[in-house]
């Protein structure tokens, strides 16, 4: 039965999004807490805020990407025929639709605090870990044929596909930044905020994050479908 015909896909996507964002936010917070000056924050209340934000933003972003990738599979001829470009493009649009508002809220909210900068590397790493976890939990739902492999095998394939795709996008982004001589830093963020305002900067960064994460997730889901098809043919 196709994923788009299952009423449970929304719950599956929401659960995958919440779990992946909680993991990413947990890693980011753990790394952030070790920075000098971070101990001055009111962690009793901040912990609840971070928890609520991680769950809410994870669900919102996941529903956007999940709906877009499911639509890509349906309109692209099913899980065996859908193309990489369609999955990547639909994933990017879904990421933009689902992650823009949560990203803006997070950037404006946390960016307004008088606290140490979380660090670009810390934020990027946490986003990549969360994205990999989401694809691992969501991609098997896109397989619109009866399972010939066990759930553990499908999760293994999706984890491999997600890691490969998201690492490739990360390397591509880092290479492009190096080629153009651009690397986001705290000083650059301060200058951009002074020019655009915090809200203007948040919208631009949020759009980039949504497009990047969505495109990487869509491509990762396509890799998963390709790998699952090859393995299924071998075990027939």
Phi, psi and omega in degrees: 000135183293150181298326182288351178259358181267122179292346184273359184296328180295316179294320179296316180294318180297317179295317179296319180293316180296316181296315182292320180288326176296320178294313180297315180294324178296317178294317180297318181292320179298316178292323182292323183297340180275353181286147176298131180095344181291336181292347181279348180287151178282082188293336178300316178272327181297325181298318179292322179296314180297318179299311181295320180293318180298315181294313182296313181291325178297317180293315181298311180296320182294319180296322178296312181291319181296314180297320182292316181290325176295320177294323178298318178295316182296313184278349182261011177096012178099177186291341181270346187236347183298140184269162181294319182296319179296314181296319181292315181294314179297319178299320179297317179294320177295321177295320178296315182293321185271331188256348185298307182297312177301322180294317179296316179299316180294317181294315180292315183293304182284331179290342179277349182285145173274086186208165179298149176292136185292337180098129181298316181298319179297315181293315180296316179300316181295321178296318179296318179296315179297319180295319178298318179296318180298312181298320179300322182275334186264321188307319179301337180291339181278347181286108189265030177232161176302140182290124171258346176252158177288163180299323181296318178296319179295320177295322178296317178296317181293323177296319178295314180297317181296315181298316181295313183293312185288325174295321179296317178295321179296317178294320178298316179296318179295321179294318179296319178298318179293321181295323180267003179066033183236126176219113182304132180222172179298320179296320179295319179297318179297318180293319180293323178294321179296327182276318187259341190086156184297319181293317179298318178294319181297319180296317181293314179293319179299321178294319179296316180298313181299314180295316182295310182295318180295317179296316179296319179293319178297317178294321178296319178297322177295317177300321178298314181297321178296313181295319180296323179294317179297315181293321180298319180295327181286332184265001178292000000 
